[in-house]
Amino acid sequence: MTSAGRPAGRARVDLVIAPTPLHRALRLSHELGVELLFKRDDLTGAGLGGNKLRGLEFLIADALARGCDSLVTGAGPQSNWTMLAALACLRYEIEPHVVCYGSGEQHQASRAEGNMRLHRWLGVDVRFTGAAERSSVDAGIAAVTAELRAAGRRPYPVPRGGATPLGALGYVRASEELAAQLAALDEPPTGLWLATGSCGTQAGLLAGAALTGAPYQVVGVTVSRPASECASRIRELAADAASLGGIGADIPEPDVRDGWTGPGYGVASAAGQAAARLVAVTEGVFLDPVFGAKAMAALIAECRAGRVHGPIVFLVSGGAPTLFAGPATAGRRSTRQHPAGQAPGCMRAPDPGGE
Ligand SMILES: Cc1ncc(COP(=O)(O)O)c(C=O)c1O
């Protein structure tokens, strides 16, 4: 069932149509005065694409190798991760179980939207913890795993966001793919920018950069945890992924930028929505409001301040379903009334996505 491809010495299944395109963002580069390239992991091929499919190639292969018949994971109710994990499971005849924080009633309004709609359409077992804390998902995953075991099943639990050393190998492999694409360019990039949530993607890219001797610095823009917490998670995940993948090279210190979360995790920011609109009108690419838009806002600010020099690669990491959840958001100042407690220019995004 697993493919012949065993990069980093590990079996994986085929979920990603690789290589994903790497292309110049000419009009945006002109606008910002810095050469930008887009690595299009919104076009990874399954579902509506997204970064999470890369880690899932390794996680699903591991679940199959262990003879598991079900997978339990969790996140927020509009999670790209859980939707793609469920889709990948179904493709390999593994039964997906998803645990979300919050309560079903609380998220009733968004049940027909975005990723929630897709979970329901796929017929995935989705349970709510009833608690608002994201960490309540961890106990929920353990409880559903125990329940399945007690029923004689063989579940494969995966932590929120799929942020494990094995999952991080997805972006070690992506780094190898990127290295081959960059070899065709005249000038090597100085930076690779991305949105960081549960940290697995940045950890994989950091280990992958070390493996390939990449010329660029990997820069993550956190959209949830404080930068210091991300840095320690990334350090640990990257080191563990490196040892799993037999990477001997030194892993550099993680570079994580703070200050772009806006009103909160899963809530669109005015800066993010303005950045996403600029990308849409210059390049015809939609960035999701929870991750990509905020990372791009940070990169645009650095370009405009003259603090970065190109070429820069920006990872377009997917999240398309969340464009179709919650109130429509746009970079322009809204003429509508803002609900109490929300800053003008910011609206509730989809229910919190991601990990
Ligand atoms: C669209 C999108 N971009 C970026 C990220 C961040 O990736 P990570 O959780 O590996 O840091 C996520 C996480 O869910 C995501 O869904």
The ligand as an SDF file (V2000), in Angstrom:
LIG
                    3D

 16 16  0  0  0  0  0  0  0  0999 V2000
   -3.2150   26.5360    5.9780 C   0  0  0  0  0  0  0  0  0  0  0  0
   -2.2140   26.3400    7.0650 C   0  0  0  0  0  0  0  0  0  0  0  0
   -1.0490   26.9960    6.9940 N   0  0  0  0  0  0  0  0  0  0  0  0
   -0.1090   26.8800    7.9590 C   0  0  0  0  0  0  0  0  0  0  0  0
   -0.3230   26.0730    9.0570 C   0  0  0  0  0  0  0  0  0  0  0  0
    0.7280   25.9850   10.1170 C   0  0  0  0  0  0  0  0  0  0  0  0
    1.3940   24.7430   10.0800 O   0  0  0  0  0  0  0  0  0  0  0  0
    1.9530   24.1100   11.4270 P   0  0  0  0  0  0  0  0  0  0  0  0
    0.7740   23.7500   12.2840 O   0  0  0  0  0  0  0  0  0  0  0  0
    2.7250   22.9240   10.9780 O   0  0  0  0  0  0  0  0  0  0  0  0
    2.8160   25.1250   12.0890 O   0  0  0  0  0  0  0  0  0  0  0  0
   -1.5380   25.3670    9.1780 C   0  0  0  0  0  0  0  0  0  0  0  0
   -1.8290   24.5370   10.3420 C   0  0  0  0  0  0  0  0  0  0  0  0
   -2.9080   24.0120   10.5090 O   0  0  0  0  0  0  0  0  0  0  0  0
   -2.5000   25.4930    8.1470 C   0  0  0  0  0  0  0  0  0  0  0  0
   -3.6780   24.8320    8.1890 O   0  0  0  0  0  0  0  0  0  0  0  0
  1  2  1  0
  2  3  1  0
  2 15  2  0
  3  4  2  0
  4  5  1  0
  5  6  1  0
  5 12  2  0
  6  7  1  0
  7  8  1  0
  8  9  2  0
  8 10  1  0
  8 11  1  0
 12 13  1  0
 12 15  1  0
 13 14  2  0
 15 16  1  0
M  END
$$$$
